[in-house]
Amino acid sequence: MNLLTIIPLFLGNLRGWEWIIILIVILLLFGGKKIPELMRGVGKGVHSFKQGMEEAKREINKPLDSDSTTDSEDKTKQ
């Protein structure tokens, strides 16, 4: 059995008390000061990812006029 199929099954079965216990354990492991830094880093990563996706969309939707003009200029020179 694949590990990736087991993880969603495990997380889907967690109820309120289990999540609270997991959050308390995470708080104890990382401490109160590390968690905001970790979340800030995650936020910056998500923002950077979204910015990259928007840039990729703009690049894909950019008109190809500059490429077609250079092709037509090359054909007229020959």
Secondary structure, DSSP 8 states (H G I E B T S, - for coil): --HHHHHHHHHHT--HHHHHHHHHHHHHHHHHHHHHHHHHHHHHHHHHHHHHHHHHHHHHHS--HHHHHHHHHHHHH-
